[in-house]
Amino acid sequence: MASRWLTEFDEGIFIVVNIQPGAKRSEVIGIEAWRDSLKVAVSARPIEGAANAELIALIADWAGVKRENVSFESGGKSRRKRMCIIGVSGEQIRALVEG
């Protein structure tokens, strides 16, 4: 069965992320199969965009791209977000998740 958490397009990928704000440490946790999304914990609280800013920085560092290449497609005020990452392939992201 194809997963919906990752979709490729010519310039990069879209990923579905479930964010856990206010965590003890910021990290990409892994795939939540039952939600078909990538679970990510950030230490920032969801106040005045702090958790979103930390999420963008974390995903950019994790994927090896510039922060400008990571953006929200939807869910900016929700824990479930659809994000766009320019300059990576689905294969690269799957390897990071599995590795």
Phi and psi restraints in degrees (value plus and minus 20) as a CYANA .aco file:
   2 ALA   PHI     -93.4   -53.4
   2 ALA   PSI     122.2   162.2
   3 SER   PHI    -108.1   -68.1
   3 SER   PSI     129.7   169.7
   4 ARG   PHI    -120.4   -80.4
   4 ARG   PSI     -24.5    15.5
   5 TRP   PHI     -93.6   -53.6
   5 TRP   PSI     -38.5     1.5
   6 LEU   PHI    -155.4  -115.4
   6 LEU   PSI     107.0   147.0
   7 THR   PHI    -150.5  -110.5
   7 THR   PSI     110.4   150.4
   8 GLU   PHI    -115.3   -75.3
   8 GLU   PSI     130.1   170.1
   9 PHE   PHI    -162.5  -122.5
   9 PHE   PSI     158.5   198.5
  10 ASP   PHI     -74.1   -34.1
  10 ASP   PSI     -65.0   -25.0
  11 GLU   PHI    -113.5   -73.5
  11 GLU   PSI     -29.2    10.8
  12 GLY   PHI     154.0   194.0
  12 GLY   PSI    -160.4  -120.4
  13 ILE   PHI    -161.7  -121.7
  13 ILE   PSI     141.4   181.4
  14 PHE   PHI    -132.1   -92.1
  14 PHE   PSI     118.2   158.2
  15 ILE   PHI    -148.7  -108.7
  15 ILE   PSI     127.5   167.5
  16 VAL   PHI    -118.8   -78.8
  16 VAL   PSI     106.3   146.3
  17 VAL   PHI    -143.1  -103.1
  17 VAL   PSI     116.7   156.7
  18 ASN   PHI    -127.0   -87.0
  18 ASN   PSI     100.4   140.4
  19 ILE   PHI    -120.3   -80.3
  19 ILE   PSI     121.0   161.0
  20 GLN   PHI    -135.2   -95.2
  20 GLN   PSI      74.1   114.1
  21 PRO   PHI     -95.5   -55.5
  21 PRO   PSI     137.6   177.6
  22 GLY   PHI      54.8    94.8
  22 GLY   PSI       1.4    41.4
  23 ALA   PHI     -95.5   -55.5
  23 ALA   PSI     144.2   184.2
  24 LYS   PHI     -85.0   -45.0
  24 LYS   PSI     -56.1   -16.1
  25 ARG   PHI    -164.9  -124.9
  25 ARG   PSI     136.2   176.2
  26 SER   PHI    -109.7   -69.7
  26 SER   PSI     108.6   148.6
  27 GLU   PHI    -185.8  -145.8
  27 GLU   PSI     134.5   174.5
  28 VAL   PHI    -105.5   -65.5
  28 VAL   PSI      96.3   136.3
  29 ILE   PHI    -103.6   -63.6
  29 ILE   PSI     -65.2   -25.2
  30 GLY   PHI     122.6   162.6
  30 GLY   PSI    -190.5  -150.5
  31 ILE   PHI    -100.6   -60.6
  31 ILE   PSI     112.2   152.2
  32 GLU   PHI    -119.9   -79.9
  32 GLU   PSI      78.6   118.6
  33 ALA   PHI     -79.6   -39.6
  33 ALA   PSI     -60.2   -20.2
  34 TRP   PHI     -89.7   -49.7
  34 TRP   PSI     -42.0    -2.0
  35 ARG   PHI    -122.3   -82.3
  35 ARG   PSI     -27.4    12.6
  36 ASP   PHI      30.0    70.0
  36 ASP   PSI      34.3    74.3
  37 SER   PHI    -170.7  -130.7
  37 SER   PSI     146.5   186.5
  38 LEU   PHI    -112.6   -72.6
  38 LEU   PSI     103.9   143.9
  39 LYS   PHI    -110.7   -70.7
  39 LYS   PSI     110.3   150.3
  40 VAL   PHI    -153.2  -113.2
  40 VAL   PSI     110.9   150.9
  41 ALA   PHI    -124.2   -84.2
  41 ALA   PSI     116.9   156.9
  42 VAL   PHI    -149.0  -109.0
  42 VAL   PSI     125.3   165.3
  43 SER   PHI     -98.4   -58.4
  43 SER   PSI     -42.9    -2.9
  44 ALA   PHI     -88.8   -48.8
  44 ALA   PSI     127.8   167.8
  45 ARG   PHI    -102.6   -62.6
  45 ARG   PSI     136.4   176.4
  46 PRO   PHI    -100.7   -60.7
  46 PRO   PSI      40.7    80.7
  47 ILE   PHI    -140.9  -100.9
  47 ILE   PSI     104.8   144.8
  48 GLU   PHI      32.8    72.8
  48 GLU   PSI      16.8    56.8
  49 GLY   PHI      58.5    98.5
  49 GLY   PSI     -12.3    27.7
  50 ALA   PHI     -83.0   -43.0
  50 ALA   PSI     -62.7   -22.7
  51 ALA   PHI     -87.0   -47.0
  51 ALA   PSI     -59.2   -19.2
  52 ASN   PHI     -84.5   -44.5
  52 ASN   PSI     -62.7   -22.7
  53 ALA   PHI     -83.0   -43.0
  53 ALA   PSI     -61.9   -21.9
  54 GLU   PHI     -87.3   -47.3
  54 GLU   PSI     -57.4   -17.4
  55 LEU   PHI     -81.9   -41.9
  55 LEU   PSI     -65.4   -25.4
  56 ILE   PHI     -80.9   -40.9
  56 ILE   PSI     -65.7   -25.7
  57 ALA   PHI     -82.3   -42.3
  57 ALA   PSI     -63.6   -23.6
  58 LEU   PHI     -84.3   -44.3
  58 LEU   PSI     -67.1   -27.1
  59 ILE   PHI     -84.1   -44.1
  59 ILE   PSI     -60.7   -20.7
  60 ALA   PHI     -82.0   -42.0
  60 ALA   PSI     -67.6   -27.6
  61 ASP   PHI     -82.3   -42.3
  61 ASP   PSI     -64.1   -24.1
  62 TRP   PHI     -82.4   -42.4
  62 TRP   PSI     -62.5   -22.5
  63 ALA   PHI    -104.2   -64.2
  63 ALA   PSI     -31.7     8.3
  64 GLY   PHI      57.0    97.0
  64 GLY   PSI      13.6    53.6
  65 VAL   PHI    -144.6  -104.6
  65 VAL   PSI     149.0   189.0
  66 LYS   PHI     -92.9   -52.9
  66 LYS   PSI     132.5   172.5
  67 ARG   PHI     -78.9   -38.9
  67 ARG   PSI     -51.8   -11.8
  68 GLU   PHI     -84.3   -44.3
  68 GLU   PSI     -38.3     1.7
  69 ASN   PHI    -110.0   -70.0
  69 ASN   PSI     -16.9    23.1
  70 VAL   PHI    -139.0   -99.0
  70 VAL   PSI     109.3   149.3
  71 SER   PHI    -168.4  -128.4
  71 SER   PSI     147.2   187.2
  72 PHE   PHI    -114.1   -74.1
  72 PHE   PSI     111.2   151.2
  73 GLU   PHI    -110.7   -70.7
  73 GLU   PSI     -55.8   -15.8
  74 SER   PHI    -179.8  -139.8
  74 SER   PSI     144.6   184.6
  75 GLY   PHI      62.6   102.6
  75 GLY   PSI       2.8    42.8
  76 GLY   PHI     -75.6   -35.6
  76 GLY   PSI     -47.0    -7.0
  77 LYS   PHI    -134.4   -94.4
  77 LYS   PSI      -1.8    38.2
  78 SER   PHI    -141.3  -101.3
  78 SER   PSI     142.1   182.1
  79 ARG   PHI     -95.2   -55.2
  79 ARG   PSI     -45.4    -5.4
  80 ARG   PHI    -118.1   -78.1
  80 ARG   PSI     100.2   140.2
  81 LYS   PHI    -149.5  -109.5
  81 LYS   PSI     129.6   169.6
  82 ARG   PHI    -128.6   -88.6
  82 ARG   PSI     101.3   141.3
  83 MET   PHI    -136.8   -96.8
  83 MET   PSI     130.5   170.5
  84 CYS   PHI    -131.2   -91.2
  84 CYS   PSI     112.4   152.4
  85 ILE   PHI    -144.8  -104.8
  85 ILE   PSI      96.9   136.9
  86 ILE   PHI    -110.5   -70.5
  86 ILE   PSI     117.7   157.7
  87 GLY   PHI      74.9   114.9
  87 GLY   PSI      -7.4    32.6
  88 VAL   PHI    -153.4  -113.4
  88 VAL   PSI     141.4   181.4
  89 SER   PHI    -126.7   -86.7
  89 SER   PSI     142.5   182.5
  90 GLY   PHI     -81.1   -41.1
  90 GLY   PSI     -55.7   -15.7
  91 GLU   PHI     -81.8   -41.8
  91 GLU   PSI     -62.6   -22.6
  92 GLN   PHI     -82.9   -42.9
  92 GLN   PSI     -63.2   -23.2
  93 ILE   PHI     -89.4   -49.4
  93 ILE   PSI     -61.9   -21.9
  94 ARG   PHI     -80.0   -40.0
  94 ARG   PSI     -59.6   -19.6
  95 ALA   PHI     -83.9   -43.9
  95 ALA   PSI     -58.9   -18.9
  96 LEU   PHI     -84.6   -44.6
  96 LEU   PSI     -61.4   -21.4
  97 VAL   PHI     -86.7   -46.7
  97 VAL   PSI     -61.7   -21.7
  98 GLU   PHI     -99.0   -59.0
  98 GLU   PSI     -43.1    -3.1
